[in-house]
Amino acid sequence: MPSDRSLIDQLTQNVLSLSAQHITQEHIQALKMASPFAYQIWENKPAICQNFLTSYPLGELLTRQQICDLIDDYTLDDGLEGELKRADEAGVMKGLRRLRELLMLRWIWQDALGLIALEQLTGELSDFADNCLIFVKEYVWEQLVARYGRPTYIDEKGQRQFDDMAIFAMGKLGAQELNLSSDIDLIFVHRARGETDGDKSKGTKSIDNKRFMIRLGQSIIKILDTCTAEGFVFRVDMRLRPWGEGSDLAIHLSALEKYFAAHGRAWERFAWLKARVINEVDDRFNSQLESIIRPFVFRYYVDYSAFAALREMKSLIQNQVAQREDLDNVKLGAGGIRDIEFVVQAFQLIYGGRHSQLEVKSCLKAMQALNEFDFIDDDTYHNLEAAYRFFRRVEHGIQAIHDQQTQKLPHNPECQHNLALTLGFDNWDAFLQRLNEHRRNVHLPFDRMVTERQTPTNTAVASSDELQSLDEVLNEDNKAKLEQFWSSKMVANLSEEAKQRLDAAYPVLVHALLIHEAKQGLANVALPRLIDLLEAICRRSIYLVMLAENPDATVNLIPMLSASPWIAGELTRYPVLLDSFLQQRYRHLPDKEELANILRQRLLRVEPNDEEMLLNVLRLFKNNQVLAVAASDVLAERPIMKVSDSLTYIAEVVLEFTLERAFSELVKRHGYPINMQGESVTEAHNGFAIIGYGKLGGIEMSYTSDLDLVFIHQINEQAMTTGLKPVSGMKFTARLAQKLMTYLNTQTRDGRAYEIDMRLRPSGNAGMMVVSSRSFERYQLEKAWVWEHQALVRARAICGDSRVMQAFNHTRKQVLTRKCDIADLKQHVIEMRGKMKDHLGSNPLAQQQGEFHLKQDAGGIVDIEFMAQYGVLAHAHDHPELAQWSDNVRIFESLAAAGVWDAETCEGLTKAYLLLRAAMHQLALANESVVVDAAVWNETREYVISKWSEIVV
């Protein structure tokens, strides 16, 4: 006789062909071992069960439509002469319970034999609950309307409208992860106060909407929850509704909004995270619900207050488990399902407002998104996912035994033995060993996330002695500033919650200041900037929580404030950047491919028409990444070319995705434009390209650089687009350029992505915003000034259609390699340089007083740039390779390699150029003027001037 283990192995080999006709004694024995409850159903009603499983074999899955049809079938009653009609309430209750019994038999059997995956099982269970609720709501609604009329209300325009009720599923059902024997958590929300349109003369009686909705809710609960001779359909739990038990069953929109604003508690945000409207409601009602619930659950800023709520809830559950001695609970015990859900939900609440991809209700899907966004590492993700699947499988095995809502492991040895075998283990000890492994894998990240935030490694919380020590360290001016801050009206007018958060964060900041003083002696430099930051964030006090919750990272924040007033200013202007900063993401600067992946992930869940969210994502990405480069620059003293490379990559990635999105939006509206070959363009070859000039073109971006752009295309300007609302190719390209400008240049609360300068396009501000490749070529060859050819030296194609980019490269090379009159070129270059010095350089008096503008004065950066441009324009005819590069460093290398200038000169100019640019970057980080003491730069300046005289003059 085969063992129980070999019996299970044998069964799993034959499951694919399993149907009612193939059910054998071995299968029945497996069911009996897994679930005495389900086995009793089979034993008591063999013919009914056989027929049901013939129609719906164990080896197949149920669709939502099949479940809906089954509910209809089981709630019908035979009328006169065999006519089918809807059963009365008692008949409906009986039919739903009989159907639930058969479905439970089927699900338990499928689960025991390994025929159904976790997501499939929980999905079918949730679909059944959804359809039962929808059916019962409509069934009761019709009865109530027949008795009282339809509920109505007066809208804001004074118009009478019909009311409706949204059924919110919370918890497991909200996430569509319902258990085998789970209750369902519900909340009923209707639109507004009002009354039904009942008319006594027509046999209906008018009542207020509140009474109507309460009776509706009561009847839904009665039909599903009441335990009759046939059992129940679902246990219904309404305790999550606003005000909890004892309050009205249904709440209207304005009351819900007021509740969230004045009384909503942190734990309720965890609950509403999974809230889902089950029944169909109209778009306006749905939008109203969304506009109330989403801001309550997901904060626009990064929300570190969720950690405090997590600690409180965890502590409460641990105390309850300890009091009940509920150590065998796979849900509530240490390292159980609830711990996994808390880890996932805490991250969702903290970051969901900034990353819409985290706004998912399924625990498994949310876990995956957190891993994709690097909020949890790969090992933690795989451990949590494996543990979650294991615990849910165990949970189903436990609940299947007697159809009980429990997550406690059985104590009966026979039940333990049967459960272990059903779950695929040889014995109970082997099962417990695996269970404990998963518990440890869950407990570690959960404990680390909560405990380490509360107890930092450096004990970064100030004592009373440290508060006194700070007073001794500060100079008189800073003491006065600190006193002024604490006595300010701004602090006095803070809410009680904000004051508590400020009081919690301040000791952490004091400790950080003293550490900085001990290491670098710069607490007095950092303090004024810290006060500016506090003044900016106190009214948005969640950022204070962020500082308190990240004490070790806050210790690292203070040196950055003292090192760079620019960084301090950026954090003060855009506190939303604090999160990435405190997480020290600047310790690894991503390359261009990584940057593209980061932005791609951020944009995945931005809806096609949600331009506000698109703008926010673009700006936050750009600001975060630029700030990371600045922090890395300050800490690691990165080479200037690496800094510029990183800043240029950020701009390129933003431009690539902005063009992709803008083109997609216009295509949806107008269809595809036609190219010059008479063919419809595609996403891969969209007929459009972005050209970068200046610092972007020269791969020399700085922290505050704007973007000098030119847009060119190869689209037939007269041909109409292919959509239902066609426009000419000319209009399409113009609108595409305008949309790009809007995406990049629009000011939002997170700032703007980039300042855009279009003055280098053909004919400058008087020219078209976008021109064809042919027009651009003709202009450059026939009309462009010498200074425009100089600018072309530092231009390069950034993104867009590769064929348009190639056309630009061809035009650029054609222009730059033309033979020119050297004397005429020198004259134009000298004249333009003189104009720039007159308009942008230091005035003569300042120069006499020893001031030097690093960029614009003689011997500065522009002199070196002009020499590089002159070298290309004067010699590329004989040495075409000089036209290959757009950055000055490689231009000088090419000039040396071609023998145009000696290597010593090129190396000297490169060295001077990098020194000047590095100084410009450091002054930008220090928020200091680029007009400096000329004496410090005499050697470099005189060298550049001497080379200018040799080469150009």
N, C-alpha and C positions, 0 to 999 in steps of 0.2 A: 504494500500500500504506500503510495507516494506521500512524502511529508507535506505539511502545509506550505512550506516555502517552495517546493518544487511544483505544487499545485498552482500557486500564484504565477510562477514562471510560465507554466504551460498555458494558463489562461491568456496571458498577455501576448502570446504568439498568435492567437487566433481571433483577436478582438476586431480586426478590420472587417471581417465578414459576419460579425455577430448580429443577429436579429432575433426576433421572438422565436422563430422556428429552430434556431440553433442553440437556444438556451438549454444547457444540460444540468445534470445533478451537480457537477463540479462548480458550475456558475452559481447555482442556487446555494451551494455550501459556502461559497465566497461571500455571497450577500448575507447569509445568516451570520457569518463570522464578523462582517463589518458592521451590520446594523440589525439588531433584533426588531427595531421599529419598522424598517422597510421590509424585513422578512415576513413580519406579521401581515402586512398589507398583501404581499404576494400569496401567502398561505390562505388568507381569508377570502380573497377575491381572485382566484387564479384565472378564471375565464375573462373577466374584465381586464386584468393586467395583461394577459396574453394578447387580447385584441388591441389594446392600446399600444403595446410594444411592437405589434405587427405593423401598425400604421406609422409608428415613430420608433424605428429600431434603435437599439442602444449604440450601434456603430455609427449613427448619424447625428448631426447637430441640428438644433432647432433655430429657425430664423425668427426674427421679431414678428413678422407677418403671421407665421404659423402659430405663435403664441397668442397673438391677437385673435386669430380665427378660433382657436381652442376656447378662449374666454367667451366669445360669442356663442359657440356651440353649446357649452356647458351651462349657459344662463338662459337658454331658450326652453319653452314649455310647449307641449302639444295642446293646441286649442281644439275647437270643434272641427270635426271632419279632418283631423290630422293637420290643421293649419298651425304653423309655427308662429309663436309670439314670445315676447319677452316675459320671463317668469316674474311673479310677484317678489317682494323683498325676501320672503322666506325661501323661495325657490332659487333666487340669485345667490343667497348665502350658502345654500346647500350645494349648488352647482360649483361655485368657486372652491369650496372646501374639497369636493370630490376631485376636481381637477388638480388642486394643489397636492393631494395625496398621491395621485398617479405620477405627477411630475417629480415629486420628492423621491418616490421609488426609483424612477428613471435616473435622476441625477446622482443619487447615492450609489446606485449600481455602477453607473459609468465611472464615478470617482473611484470606487473600490477596485474596479478592473483596469484603471489607468487609461480609460477611453477618452477622457476629456481633459484639456489643459486648464490651468487655474483661471486664466482670463476668459476662457470659453464658459466655464462653469459659473463664475461670478457674473459674467455678462448675461447669460440666459436667466439666472436668478433675478438680476436687476431688471431685465426686460419684462419678466413676468410681473414683478412688483409695479413697474411703471404702467403697464397695460391694465392691471387690476385697478390701480388708482384712477387712471383716465376713464376707464369704463364706469366705475362706481360714481365718480364725480359727475359724469354726464347723466347717468341713470338717476341719481338723486336730484340733480339740478332740474331735470324735466318735471319731476314730481313736485318740487317746491315751486317752480314757476307756474305750474297748473293750479297751485293752491293760492299763491301770493302775487303772481305777476313777476316780471323781470326787475331786478334791482337796478336803480338808476341813480345818477348824481348830476350836479350842475358843474360844468367845467369852468376854467378861468375866463372863458369868453361869454359865460352866461348861457351856454348851450347845454341841453339835457343829453347825457350820454349814458350808455348801458355799462353797468359795473360787471366785473368778472373776478374770479378768484384764481390766483396762482398757487399751485401746490409745490412747495419747496421740499425736495428730498435733501436731507443732511447726512453726514457721516458716510457709512459704507454705501448706502443707496445713492447718495449724491455723487459719489465717486464711481458708481456703477461697479462696485466690488462687494456685492451683497453676499452674506454667508448662507450656508445651508439652512440654518435655523436662527437667523438673525431677526431682531425686531427692525422696524423702519422708523427713523426719526423724521418727523414732518413739521413744517411750519406753513400756516395758511395766511396768505396776504391778499387783500382785495384793494380796490382802487381808492374809494372815497366814501365818506358819509353820504347818506341819501336815503331813499325809500323805494320800495317796489312800486310798479305801476298797476297794482291790483285794482280791480273795479268790482264793487259789491254787486252791481247790476249784472255783471258777467260771471258772478260766482267766485270771484277772487277777492282776497282781503289784503290790503296794503299794510306792510310792516317795514320797519327801518332796515337798512342794509346790514347793520350789525347783527340783528336777530336772524336775518336770512342766512348770512354767512356762518354764524355759529351753528345753526341747525344743519346746514350743509356739512360742516365739519363733523358734527356729532354723528350724522348718519353714515358718513364715510368710515369713521372709526368703528361704529357699531357693526357694519356689514363685514369689515375685514378682521376686526379684533375679537369680536365676541366668540367665546368658546362654546360650541354646540356639541351635539352628539357626533357630528362629523369632524370636530376639531375646530381649527381656526385657519384663516388665510395668512395673515401677518399680525404679529403683535405690533401695535402702534404706540410710539413714544412721542409725546408732545412737549416734553420738558425743556427742550431747547428754545422754545418760543420766547420772545421778549417778555420779561417779568415772570417767566416760568410757570410752575403749577399755580392754579388758583386764578390766573388771568384769563381774559377772553381767548377763545380758541383761534379767532381770526383777528388780524390787525390791518388797518388801512395804511396806505403809502405814507401820508404825512406823519402819522403816529410812529411808524417805523423809522422814518428819517429823524424825528425828534429823539427817539429812544437811542439811536446810534450816537447822535451828537452829544447827548447829556448823560446817558447811562450805560452805553455799550462798554463792556469790560473786555480785558485782554483775551480771556479764554474764549469769548464769543467770536473773536476774530479767527481763532483756530477753527471754531465750529462752522462759521460762514464761509471759510475757505473752500469747503466742499459743497456748498449749497448749489442746487441745480433745480431749475423749474422743470417739472415733469410734463405738465399738460401744455397744450398749445395756447398761447396768448398772443394778442396782436402786437405788432412791432412797437407801437407807442408805449404800451404797458410794459413790454419787455425792456425798452430803453429807460423808462422811468425806474424800474427795478434795478437795472444795471448802474444807473447814475447814483443811486442811493447806496447800494451794497459795495461796489468796487472801491470807492474812496475809504470806506470803513475798514475793509480787509487789507487793501494794498495802499500803502502810503507812497506819495510821489517820491519822497526821499528814501534813502536807505534807512530801514527802521530797526534800530538796535534795541528798542524797548521790548521787542519780542523775546529777547534772551531773558529779561527779568520775568516775563510772564511764563516762559518755559520753566524756569527754576521753581517758581511758585507752584505751577501745576504738577511738575515732577515730584516735588516735595509732598504735595497733598496726596498724590497717588501712592507714593512709597509708604506714607503713614497709614493710608487705608489698607494697603496690602499687608503691612506689618501687623496692624490691629486684627485683621481677619486671619492672619497666619496663612495668607493665600500664596504660598511659595510655589505651588504647582500650576499657576495660571500662566498659560503661554501668551496671553495678551497683556496682562497688567504686571506680571512679574518682571524682575530685573532682567534687562536684555531681551524683552519680549516685543510683541507687535506694537504696543503703544510707544515704546521707546523709539522704534524705527519711525513711526509716524511723526513723533515729536521732532526728531532730527530733521526730517524732510520738511515738515510744515513750518518749522522755525526759519529755515533758510528761505522758504517760499515767502513768508511774511516779511522777512528782512529785505529781500532783494526783488520780490515780485513786482513792486511798483516801478522799478527801473528796468526790469527784464520781463517783458510780457510772456516770454517763452516758459516762464516758471508758473504761470497762472493756469495750471492744469490740476484736475481734481484727483486723478488716479495716482496712488502712491508710487507705483512702479514707473509710470511715465514721468512723474515729477522727479523721482530719483535719477532717471536717465538724463533729464534736462540739467539737473544740478551737476552731474558728472561732465556733461558736454560743456558747461560753462565754468568748469574747474572749481566749483564751490566744494565738491567732495572729490577726492582723488580716486584713481582707478581701483586700488585695492579696497578702499572703504566702500565704493559703489558695489563692487562684486560681492563683498561680504554681506552688505545690507540686503542686496537683491536676493542672494541665495537664502539668507535667513528669513526674509519676508515670505518667499515662496514656500519654504519649509514650514514655517509657523502656520501659514494659512492652510496648508495641506493637513497639518495636524489638527488645526481648529475644525476643519470639515470632518475629519475622522472622528473627533470627539463628539461633535454635534449629531453626527449620523447615528450614533449608537442608540439614543432614545429620543431623538428630535427635541433636544433641549438646548436652550440658549446658554451655553457654558463654554468656557475656555480652560476649565480645570482638567488636568490629567486624571484618568480614572484610578481608583485605589484598589479596586477588585482585581485580584491576580488574573482571573480569566479574561476580564476586559482588557487589561494591560497586554496580555499575550496576543489576543485577537487584534488589538489596535496596532501593535508592533508589526505583526505579519501583514496586515492590510497596507501598512505604509512601506512595506518592502524590507523589513529588518528581520533578522533571524530570531531575535529575542528582545526582551524589554531592556536589558542592560545595553545592548548595542544601540537601541533607539535613544536611551538617555545620554549615552556618550555623544551622539551626534547633536542632540538637543542642546547639551551644555556647550559644545563647541560653537554653535550658532549664537547662543546667549552671550558668550564671551566676546565674539566678534561684533555683536551689537553694542554691548555695554561699554566697550572701550571708546569708540568714537563719540557715543552719547556723553559719557562721563567727561571726555576730553573737551568736547564743545562747551559744556556747561561749566564744569569745575575749573578748568584752566582760565576761562574768562573771568571767573570770580576770584581766583587766587593766582595772580601773575607770578612769573618766575623771579622777578626782581623785587617783589613785595612793593609794587609801585603805588603805595598809598601813603600820603603824608601823615605823620604823627603831629601832636600838638607842638613838640619840640621843633619839627621842621617848619611849621608855620612861623614860629619865632625866628628860626634861622633865616627864612626868606626875608624877613623884615631887616635883619642885620646885613644881608647881602645887597639889597636894593639901594640905589642912590636916592637922593631926596626927590628928584624929579619923578622917578618911577614910583616912589611911595605915594606921591601926590596923585599920580595917574591912577594907581590902584585904588586909592581911597575914593577918588572921583567916580570910578566905575561902580564901586559897591554902593555909593550914595546916590547914584544917578536915578532919574525918573524911570529910565528904561528897566532897571533892575527892580525898582519898587513896584512897577506896574505888571511884572510878570505874574502869570497864573501860579497858583499854589503848586501845581505839578511841575512847572518850569523851574520854580525856585528850588524845589526838592532835587531836581536833576542838576541844577547848577551847584548846589551844596554837595552833591555826590561827586561831581566831576572836579571841583576845585582842589581837593586834596591830592588827586592824581596829578593835576597840572603843577601844583606846588612841588611835589616830589620830582617831577620831570625837570622843572626849572633848576632845582638844587643839584640834580645829577649833572645837568649841563654846565652849571657854574663850576662844579668840582672838576669837570673834565676840560672845559675850554674857557671858563671865566667870562662867559658871554650872556649870563642871565639878564643883565640890564639891556642888552641889545635885543634879546628875544621878547622881553615882556611887553613893550608897547605894541608889537605886532600881534602878540597873543591877545592882548586886550581888544584890538581891532577885530580879531577873529571872534572872540567871545561876544562882542557887541553885534556881530553879524548873525550869530547862530542862536543867541539866547531865546529869541522869540520863536525860533524853529528848534525847540529844545531837544528834539530827537538826536541832534548832533552832539549835544552834551552827553546823552546816553552813550553815544558812539565812542566818545573819548573815555568815559568811565569804564565801558566794557572792553576797551583795548588799552589797558594801562601800559603794557610794555611798548606797544606801538606809539603811544602818546609820548613816551620817553624819547623815541626817535624823531617825533615831530618837532620838538623844540629846537634842536640844532638846525633843522632845515629852515625854521622861521628866522633864526639869527643869520644864517648863511645867505639867504636870498629873499630880499623884500619882494621880488617879483613873484616867487612861489607863494609867499605869505599873502600877497595881494590877490593872486588867483584863487587861493583857498577862501579868502574873505569874500570875494565876489561870487564865487560859485561853490558854496559849502558842500554841494552834492559830490564834489571831487574828493572829499575827505575819506570816503569809504575806501576807494582804491589806494589812496595815499597811506592810510593806516594799515592796509593789508600789505604794504611794501611791495607792490607789484613792480616797482621800478627796479627791483634787484635783477630782473630779467627783462631785457628789451627785445621784443619779438622782431623777427625780420619781416620783409614785405609779405611773404606767403602767410606767416602766422597772423599778421595784422589783417589780411584779407579774410582769413578764417574767423577771426574774432568778430569783425564787422558783419560778415555773412550770417553768423549765428545770431547777432543782435537784430538783424533785419528780417529773420525768418518769419517772425510772428507779427510783423507790422502789416496791418491790413492794407490792401491795395489803395484804398481811398483815405487812409488816415495820415494826412500830411503832417499834422501836428506831432504825432508820435514819430514819424520819419525824421522830422527836423530835430526832435529831442534826441533820438538815437544817434544821428550824425554828429551833433554838437557834443554830446557826452562822450562819445568815442574819441573825437578829436581832442577835446580838452583833457580827458584822462591820459591819453597817450602822450600828448605834448608835455603834460606835467610830469609824467614818468621819465621822459627823456631829461627834463630839467633836473629832477631829483638825482637821477643817475649821473648827470653831468657834475653836479655839486659834490656828490659823495665819492664818485670814482674818478673824477677828473678825466673824463673820456676825451680822446682826441677830437679836435674840432671837426674833422671830416666825418668821423663816425656819428657825431651829434647831428650834423647837417644831413647825412644819409638817412638817419632815423626820421628826422622831421620831414624830409622830402618823401619818404615812403608813406608816411601818414597822409600827407596831402594827396599823393597819387591814388592811394586806396580809396579815400573819400571821393575823389573825382570819378574813379572807375564805377563805383557803386551808385553814385548820384546820376551819372549818365545812363547807366543800365535802368535805374528806376524811372527816371524822367522819360526815357524813350518808351518804356513799357506802358506808362500811364497814357501817353499821347496815342500810342497805337490802339489801346483799348477804346479810346474816344473817336479816333479818326481813321483807324486802319493804317496799313503800311504805305509809306511813300514809294515812289517809283525812282529807280536810279537812272543814270545817264544811258544805260544800255537798254532801257525800257522794261526792266524786270523789277518786281517787287523786292524791296530790301528785306533783310532778315535780322534777327537779333545778333547773329554772328557777324554780319556785314551790314551795319545799319546806315552806312553812307555818311557818317558824321564822325568828327574827331576833335579832340581838345588839344590845343597846342600850348605849352607852357613857355613863358619867357622869364627873363630876370632870374631871381633866385630859385624859382621852381625849375626853370629850364636849365639852369646851371648846377642843379643838385646842391644848392647852397642855402637851403632854408634856415631861417632863424626862428626864435620863439614867437616873434610878433610879425613875421613876414605876411604880407598879403600875397595874393595870387595874381600874377600878370597872365591873362589868358587871351587866346584868339580861337574862335570857332570856325572850322571850315567843313565843307560838305561836298559830296558828289551825288546830289539828288536833283532830279529834273524839277526845276522850280515851277514850270507851267503845268506839269501833270498833276492830276488829282490823286489823293490817297484812296486806298481800297475799302475804307469803312463805310458804315451807314451814314455817318456825318462827315463826308469827305471835305478836305481843304486842299489848297494848292501846296506843292512842294515848298514853295517859298514861305508860305504861312507856317507849315509844319516845322521847318528848320528854325524860323524865328521864334515860334512858341517853345520849341525844344531848348533853344538858347535861353529864353526868358525863364523857363521852369528851372533850368540849371542854376541861373542866377538867384532865383527865389530860394531854392533848396540851400544854397551855399551862403547866401548873404543876409537872409532874414534874421532879425534879432529876436531871440526867445529868452526865456528866463535863465537859460543856461548859456546865454551869449549867442554868438553866431559862429558858424563853422569857420568861414574865412571872409576877410575883406577881398572883394574882387576888383581888379583894375583892368579895364578893357581898352585903355587908350592906345595900346600898341597895335590894335587892329588896323587894317588898311583905311586910310583917311581919318584915323583917330576918332574922336568923339562925333565927328560929322559922318562917319561911315556906317555901313550896315553892321549889325551886331554879329551876323554870321555871313560868310562869303563862300562862294564855290572855290574849289581847288584851282580852276582855270582863272577866275578873277583874281585870286590871291597871287597866282603865278604872274599874270600880266602886270599887276600892280607892282610887285617886287622888281620885275625886270624893266618896267617902263616909267614908273612914277615915284617909287620910294626914294626917300632922302638917304643920304649916307648914314645918318644916325639910326635910321630904320634897319639898314643893313648891319650896323653894329649890333643892334638889338637881336637881329636874326642869328648872329654868332652864338648867342646864349639861349637860343630857342630849341626846343625838341618836342616831338610828338609824345603826349602823355598817355592817352587812351582813346579807344574808339575803333572804328573800322580800320583794319590793317591796311586795306588798299588806299584809304584816304591818308593814312599816316605815311605810307610809302610815297604817295604823291607829294606830300609836304616835304619829306626828306629829299626827294628829287629836286623840288624847287629850291630848297635851301642850298643844296650842294651846287645847283646850277648858278645861283646868285653869288654865292661866296667864292666860287672858283672862276668867276669872270675876270678877265684881264682889266686892270684899271690904271688910271693915271696916278702914279705914286704921289707926285707933288700935290695934285688936287685932293687926293685922299687925306694927306697930311694936313692940308689947310682946313678941310672940313672937320677932322678930328680935333685939331687944336681949337678951332672956333667953338665947337660944341662943348669941349672941356672948359673953356673959358666961361661960357654962359652958365654952366652948372656951378662953377666955383663962385661966380658972382651972385647967383640966386640962392644957392644952398649951403655954401661954405661959410666960415667965420668971417665977420667983417674985419676990415684992415686994422681997426683999433684993437680988436680982441687979439689978432695975430701979433701985433706989436707988444701986447701985454703977456705974450708967451702962451697963448691958447692954440690948440691944434684939434681940428675936427677930423677924427680918425677916418671918416669916409670921404668927405667932400673936399677937404683942403689939399693943397699941393703936397705930394708925397704920401697921400692917403690911398684908401682902397680903390677909389674910382680911377686914379692914375694907373694902377696896375691892371684893372679891368680894361681900360681903354687901350693899353699897350697890347694886351692879349687880342683884343678885337682888331686892332690895327694890324697885328702880325698875321692874322688869318686873312683879312681882306686884301692885304698887300701881296701875300705870297702863296695863297691857296691855288692860284692859277697854275703855278709851277709845281706846287706840292699839294695835290688834292687831298692827301691824308689829313691835312690841317683842318679841313672842314668836317672831320668825323665827329669831334667831341664838342660838347657845349659847356663843359666846366673848365675853369681857368687852369686848374692844376694840370689836367691832361693836355690842355692846349699848349702850355709851356713845355711839357714833356715832348709833345709832337714837334714843336719848333726846334727844340734841341736835337731830337732824333733826325730831323730833316736837314740839320746844319744851317738853318736860317739864322739863328742866334747861337752864340756859344753856350755850352752847357752850364758854365759858371753863372752867366747872367740869368738863365732860366731858373736855375736852382735858387739863386739869390732872390729873384722876384717871387718865386713860390714860397720861400721861407718868410719873406716880408708879408706876403699876402695872408698866410696862415696865422702869423703872429697878430696882425691887425684884426683879422676876423675873430680869433679867439678872444682878444680883448673886447671886441664888440659884444660877443656872447656874454662874457662875464659882467660887463657893464649893464647889459639888459637884465640879467638875473639879479643884479644889485640895484636895479631901478635908478641907475646913475646916468648922467649925460655922457654922450660920446665926444664931447668937447673936453679935452684933457690937457695936462701940462705938457707943452711942447718939448720941454727939456728932457723928459723921460724918453721921448721917441726921436730924439735928434738923429741918432745913428741910422735908424730904419728910414726915417723921413728923407734924410740927405741921400741915402742910397737910391731910393725910389726916384727922387727928383733928378739925380744924375743919370739914371737909366732912361728916364723920360726924355732928357735932353739928347742922349745918344741915339735913341730909337726913333722918336717921333719928330722932335724939333730939328 
